[in-house]
Amino acid sequence: MAAFAGLKDRAANVFGGMRFEKFEMPKHGYDQVDGSGMATGAGDGTKGYGADDGGGDSPMSFEEIERPPLRHIDKYVRAECPCIKTTRFTIALMTCLGFIISFGMRCNMGMAKLQFENATVKYNWTVAMESAVDSSFFWGYLVTQVPGGFLASMFPANRIFGTAIACSSFLNLLVPGAMALDPVVLIMVRVLQGLVEGVTYPACHGIWRFWAPPLERSRLATMAFSGSYAGVVIGMPMSGILTGWISWHAPFFFYGLCGITWYCFWLWLSFEKPRQHPTISLKELKYIEKSLGDSVSLPMPKISTTPWRAMATSMPVYAIIVANFCRSWNFYLLVLYQSAYLKHSFDFKIEETGILGALPHLLMTIIVPFGGMLADYLRKSGLMTTTNVRKLFNCGGFGLEGFFFLVVAHTNSAMGAVTALTLGVAFSGFAISGYNVNHLDIAPRYASILMGMSNGIGTIAGLICPIAIDHLTRGQPKSCWSTVFMIAATVHLVGITFYGIFASGELQPWAEPTIEEQKAWDPMATGYEKETTFNDANGAGGAAMAPGAPYMDPSAQINTTKTVSYGAVSHVAGNPFAYPNVINEEPVQPEAKDSYLHGNPDERSY
């Protein structure tokens, strides 16, 4: 154990520069009981608290929280990664690795199909059968999107996510055998893979409902989602190399074993909520729970309590759905056909198509978490509202990718095509900080359900795209690729127009808990009240009250300045971080001056 501790210290020193920036949140409402407030750190002589310190104790001290007992393994090795300082970023890293394996498995079939074109491996599939095999994964993937959102609400989201990756990895081991038996058996296995993987994205949003502080939503979510693109970065060359050097069976076995191994570590490191983690630091637990407020204590949504009609008439929801559809069309176009495009248009070898095809996604993997940090900085600093940040990143990322797709459609140079693809896909990474995080802004309680809805509609693109492209490129693979990329650019143009008009980053009225739900959680509550009620009565800046509105003394308005909007943060009940300015502490009653108790002993009256 001493050797492990030394290794951990050396890794921390080496990767010390990779520590994430700490947010300094608005500090009010949790001053220390002794009046010292937030003047000093936790015994280290520093002033103020960083994001992980969480400020002083609340009236209900976190020190009295009953911590879960240590598991047997926790007595020897803590449930944390050696070079990551916070538990929430450990969860993000493990989620990222899960997506790397999930999307790496989706690259296996594309490389296997290229090998089938050789004389040594031949499957005489018709165009219809080939399209059915390509799209069969998405048949199952589409079915479990919305149910996956409710599963993540009913059961621990971390268990749903981990079990889905493990089951899909096991099924990946069966693909070579199913392919040898009959294409119908292969289609059945692929449908089952889609069914289990359909819950991964909704479950991921269910994880961040309890683990992501509001001003770290973008960076944590994008760090996790970057695994989708890193999976392609690793999956394309890995599948190509294993296929070219060993056989087309090798990638399926490799990723199947990796997924099962990952699941063992996931069971060790992941927990549904911070309070259930046996070794999380107290200051990180305080920071996460205080930043989220009482919202995580409200009952989870059910089918009967979900506002379906309001969702169906909400334009910000449709904006996310349209953006997801457009992104899915172009993403699956590249995952399934980028290697075929490079091989047929420029006569690259299979190994070369895998390496060159991974280059755009490599840059995107770097840009996605960087875009998340930049988006959170713009929101935290107040330079832009959450709505404008989401629109800027989404429309800018999709617009640049659409532009470079037009370049690909009209180029005859291999170098020009690879360069344009690389730049287009890389810049589209900024869009992940737009639509893909937007669910948590407009409806954090229903984020997993909304993710299931939007990803389900996006999966339709995965069903249509292979069928359309197989028919476009069949028999004339070189001349029709220009049409394929023109269609891709047009899809993005429609997407950015719709999202730019209708998207929002603010909590929607239908996403707030009803009075009945509030009373179910707290029987003493008289009803749900927004934290900004005292500003709403007189309007912004003390405007005249509406007729019939209750009178409010101007002196009671603690903060009359315009507050910075953090999306759902500004409306979460019990959230001490709703305002960017500090609310000064005021005594609740006059100081006692009783003559029989106060003053010097000679001055007292008995």
N, C-alpha and C positions, 0 to 999 in steps of 0.2 A: 504493500500500500504506500510505503514511503517513496518507492520508485514512481508510482503513478502520480503522487502529489508533486514530485519534482518535475515530471513531464508536463503536468498541467500548468505549473508556474512558468516553465520555459515557453510553452505554447502561448500563454497569456502575454508574455513579454514580446514574443515575435509578432503576434497579431494585435498588439495593443493599439496600433493605429487604425484597426478596423472597428473600434468601438463606435457605437451609434451616438449621434448627438442627443443630448438630454434636453427635453423641453422644460422650460420653467413656466409652469402653469400659473394662472392667477390664483393667489393664495388668500382665501377668506373663508370664514365659516368654520374653520377647524383650528383656531388658535389654541395654544396650550393652556391648560387650566391654571398654571402658575403665572400666567401673564407674560411669559417670556416670548410668546409668539413664535416667529420663525427666525429669530436672530441668529441662532447658531445651528450647526449641523449636529449629526448624531455622534457627538463626542470626538469629532475629528478636527475641531477648531475652525471649520469652514463656515461661512455665512450663507444662510439661505439653504433651501433644499432644491435639489435637482428633480428631474422627473421621477426618479426611482425612490426618492426619499419620502414623497407623499405628504410632506408637511407634518404639523403636530398632530397629536391624538385628538380624536373627536370625543364628545362627552361619553360615548360608549367606547371605552378604550379598546383598541385592537390588541393590546397586550393580553386581554382576557379571552381571546378567541381560542377555542379548543382546536388544536392542530391535529390533523389526521396522524395516526401512528405510522412509524417508519416500517416499510416492508423489509423483508430479510435482505434484499439486495441493497437497499438504501443505507444499511448499516456499514457497508463496505465501500460502495461507490454512490455518490450523490447523483440524482436524476438531473444531470445537466451536461452540456457540452463543454469541454475544457477551455476553449478559447472564446466563449460567448458569456457575457457577464449577467445577462438577464434571462429569466425563464421564458418570458413571452417571445423573445427572439430565438430561443431554442425550439419552441413550438413552431415558429415561422420557418426555421431551417428544416425541420423534419417534414413539415408540410410541403416545402419546396422539393425535397428529395422524393416524396411520394408522387408528386406530379411529374418529376423527371422520369421515374420508372413508368408511370401510366402512359405518358406521351411517347416515351421511347418504344413501348410495345406497339404503338400505332405506326411506327416506321418500319416494322419488320415485314409486313405484307408487301409494301411497295418494292422493297429490295428483292423479296422472293419472286415477285412477278417478273422483274427484269431477268432473273436467273432462268425463269421458265422459257424465255425466248431463245435460250441456247438449245442446241441439239441434245445435250445430255439430259435435260429435264424438260419434259413436254407435257402440258395439259391442254387438251383440245377443247377449251371452253369457248362457247359462243359469246357474242357481245353481251347478250342479256345475262348469261351466267356470270361473266366477269363483273358486270355492273352490280349484280346481286351480291357477289362476294365483297366488293368494295363498300357497298352501302349497308350491308347487313349489320355491322357494328352499330350504326346509327339508328337502326330500327329499335333495338333494345335501349339505346342511350336516350332516345326521345321519350320512351314510356315512363321512365323512373325519375324524370326531372322534377316535376311538381310533387309527386309522392316523396321524393328525397328531401324536399324542404320540410315536410311534415314529420318525416322520420327523424330529421335533425332537431325538431322541436320536441318530439316525444321521448327520444332516447339520447344518450350522450353523443354529441356530434363528433367527438374525437374517435369514438368506437365505430361509428358509422363510416367515417372516412377511412380508418385503418383497415376495417374488414373488407371494404370495397376493393382497395388496392390488393389485398392479399388474395381475395377470390379471383380477381382478374388475372393475377400472376399465375395462379394455379391453372386456370383455363388456358393461359398462353402456352403452358407446357403440353397441352393436349392438341394444339393446332396442327403440328406436323402429322400426327397420327390421323386426325380427322381429315386432313387433305388427302392422305393416301387412301382412305376408305371411299369417300364420295363427297362431291362438292356440297351436297345437301347437308351432310354431317358437319362440314366446315362452317356452313352458314349458321347452323344451330349453335355451334360453339361461339361464333362471333356475336350472335345475338345475345347470348348469355353474358359475354364480356361487356357488351354495351349496357345490359340491364344493371349489372353491379357497379359499373363506372359512372352511370348516370347520376348517382347520389353524391359524387365527390365534390363538385362545385357548390351545391347547396349546403353540404355538410361543412365545407370550409368556411362559408359565411356564418354558419351556426357556431363554429369555433370562435370566430372573431367577435361574436356578440358578447362573449364573456371575457375575452383576453385582450381586446384592442382598445386602449384609451382613445377618446374621440380624436385628439390631434395627432395620433399615430396610426389612424386607420389606413391612410394611403401607403405609408412605408411598410407596414406589416402585411397588408393584403398584397401589395405588389411584390414583396419579397417572396411570398408563398406562390403567387401566380407566375412568377418568373420561371418556376420549375417547369411550366408548360412549354416554354420556349427553350429552356436549357435541355429539356428532354429531347427536343428535335435536334439541338446542336450535337448532343452526344449520340442520339439514336440513329441519325442518318449515317455518319461515318462508321459507327460501331457495327450497325447492321450490314453496311457495305463491305467492311473489312472481314467480318466473320463469314459473310456469304461468299466472298471471293476467295478467302484463304482456306475455309473449312468446308462449309456447305450451307444451303439455305435453311437447314434445320437449326443451326447454331444460335442465331439471334433469338429465336423463340425460347430455347432452353436457358440461355444466358439471362434474359430479362425475367423469366419466370422464377428462377432461383434468387435473383436480386430482390424481387418484390417480397418473397417470403422472408428473406433475411431482414429486410427493412421493417417488416411488420413486427418482428421480435423486439427491435429497438423502439418502435413506436409504442408498444405496450408498456415499455419501461419508462419512457420520457414524457408521454402525453397524458393530460388530465382534462376533464370536462371544464372545470372552473379553477381559478387560482386558489380558492380556499381549500380545494381538495388536494392540492399539491403538498406532499409531506416535507419538502425541503426548500420551498420558495422563501426568499428573504422576507422579513416582516415589512420592511419599507417598500418593497415592490408590491406586495399584497395590498398595502394601504393605498399606494398610488393608483393602482388599477381600479380598486373598488370605489375610491373616492371620486375618481374621474368619471366613472360610469354612473354613479349615483344610485337611485332607487330603481332605475329602469330594468336592471337585471333581476330584481326581486319580484316583478310583476309576473302573473301567470303566463305561461307559454301559449301562443295562439293555437286554436283548434280549428277544424273545418267549419264548425258552426259559428265561431267568433271571428273568423277572418272576414274583413269587409270586401267581399268579392265584387260587389257592384261598384264601390268606390274605386277599387283597383282597375276595373274594366273601363272606367270613364276618366282615368287619370292620364293626362298627356305626358307627364314626366316618366310614367311607367312605360308608355309606348315608345318614348325616345330611347330608353335603355334597351327595349326589345329590338327595335330597328337597328340600333348600333351593334347589338350582339349578333343579329342575323348577318349583317354586312361583314363583321369581323370573322365570323365562322366560315362564310363563303370563301374568303381569300385565304384564311389560315389553312383550311383543309385542301384548298387548291394547291398550296405549296407543299403541304405534308405528303399528299398522295401523288402529285404530278410534277413537282419540281425536278426530281431526278429524271423522269421520262422526258421532260422538256429539254434538259441539258444533253441527254443521250441522243435523242432523235434530231435535235436541231444542230448540234455541234459535235456529235460523234464522240462524246466523252465515254470513258470506261466506267464500269459500275462503281469501282472504288473511288474514282474521281468525282462522280456525281454525288456520292455520299459526302465527301469532304467539302466540295464547293457548295453543295446544298445546305450544309450546316453553317457556313460562314454568315449569312444574313441573320440567322437565329442566334448566333453567338453575340453579335453586336446588340441584338434586341434584348438578350438576357442581361446585358450590362445596363442598357438604357432603362429597362422597366423599373428596377428598384431606385435608380437615380431619379427617374421621373416622379416616383412616389415621395421621395424626400423633398424634391423641389416643390411639389404640390402642397405638401404639409407646411413647408416654410412660407409659401405665399398666403396660405390660409391663416397661419398662426400670427404672422406679422401684420395682417390686416391690409396688405397691398391689394388683394383681390378677394371678392366674396367666394364662397364655396361654389356657387352657381357658375360664376365666370371662370373659375379654375377648371371645373369639369368640362365646360364647353371649349375652353382654349386647348386643353390637352387632348381631348377627344377629336375635335375637328382638325386641329393642327396635325396630329399623328396620322389620321386617316387621309387627310388631304395630301400630305407629302407622299404617302404610300401610293395613292391613286395616280399622282403625277409621275412617279417613277415607273409605275406599271405601263403608262403610256409610252415611256421611253423604251421599255422592254418590248412592247408590241411593234415598234418601228425600227428596232436595231437589227443589223445583220452581223454584228461582231460578237464573238463569244465573250471577249473582255468587257464590252459595253453592256451586254445582258447581265453578266455576273455582277458588275458594279452597280447597275441600276437596281437589281433585285436586292443586293446587300443594303444599299442606302434606303430603299423603300421599306423593307421589312424592319430595319433598325429604327427608323423614325416612327414607325407605327407603334413602337413600344410605349411612347408617351400616352397613347390612347387608353392604355390599361389604367392609368390614373384618372381617366374620365369615366367612361360608362361602367367599368368593371368594379369600381368602388362605390358607384353612385347609389347602389341599393342601400348601403349602410347610412347614407345621408338622408334619403327621403323617408325611409321606414326601417329603422334598425330592428324593431321587434319582428318584422316580417321579411327581413333580409334574405333568410334562407329560402323562403317561399318565393319571393320575387326572383331570386337567382335561379330557382328551378323553372319558373315561368319563362324568363328571358333566355336561359340556356336551352330550354326545350324548344322554343321557337328557332333559336340559332341552330339547333341540331337539324332542323328541316333543311337548312343549307347543306349540311353534311350528307343528307339523303339525295338532294337534287343535283348537287355539284358533280359527283362521280358519273351519274347517268348522262348529264348534259355533255361533259367533257369527253367521255368515252365515245359518244356518237359524233362529236365534232372532230375528233382526231383520228377516228377509225379509218384506215385506208389511205389517209393523207396527213401523216403526223407532223410534217414540217410546215405546210402552208397555213394550217388552221390555228397555230399557237398565237398568231397575231390577234385573231378574233377572241381567243380565250382571255388574253390579258386586257383587251379593250372592254370586254364585258366586266372584268374584275374592277377596272378603273371606274366604270359607270356605277357599279354597285356602291363603291365608296362615296361617289359624288352624291348619290341619293341619301346615303346614310348621314353624311355630315350636314346636309341641308336640313333634314328632319331634326337631328339632334340639336343643332344650333338654334332652332326656333323654339322647341318645346321642352328642352331639358331643364332641370332644376336641381339645386343642391340643398334646398331647405326641407325641413321635416314637413310632411304633408298632414293636413288636418285629420284625415282618416286614419293616420298611423298612430295617433295619440291614444292612450288607454281611455276607455269609457269610465263613467262613474261607477258602473257595476263592477268592472274589473278592478278599479282602484279599491272599492270597498271589500272585494273578495280578498285582496291582499292585506288591507289594513281596515278592519271593521270599524275603527274609530274615526276613519277619514270621512269628511263631509262631501268630498268630491275632488276631482282632479283640478288643480290650479296651476297655470303656467307660472314659471318664475318671473316672467316679464310682465305680470299683471299690473304692477305698480307703474310701469311706463305706459301701458296701453290706455289707462284711464284718461290721461290728459293728452295723449298723442305724443309724438316725438318732439322733444324740446319744450314741452309744456304748452302745447296748443290747447285751444278751447275745448272743453268737454262737450261730447254729444248730448243732445237733449235727453233727459231721463237717466243719464249715467250717474252713478253714485259719486258724491263729492269726495275729493281727495285733496288733502292739504298739500300745497307745493313743497312744504318742508319735509313731507314724508317721502318724497321722491329722492331716494338715496343717490341715484345716478341718472342724470338727465342727458349725458353725452350719448352719442350714437355708439351702440355696441358693435363689436366685430362679430359677424355671423360665422359660426362654425358648423352650419348645417343642423344636424339633430341635436347638437350640444345645447343650443340655446333654449330648448323646450323640454329637456329631460327633468322630471320631477326629482328633487333632492340632489341635484348635481351642483356641487360647490364651485364648478369651473365655468358656469354659464356666462359670467361677465369678465371682460378683460381688465377691469379696474378693481382695486382692492376696496372692499366695503369695511369701513372702520367699525371697530367694536364700540358699542354704546351701552352704558349701564341700564339695566332693566328697571331699577328703582333707585330713589335718592339714597345717598350714603347715610347710614344710621348715625344719629347724634345724641343718643339717650344719655342723660347726665349720670344715671346710676351705673353705667357700664363703661363709657368712654372717658378719655382724659386721664390726667395723673391721678394716683390714689387720693391725693389731698383734695382734688376738685370733684370727686364723685359724691353723690348723695345716696345714702342707704336708708 
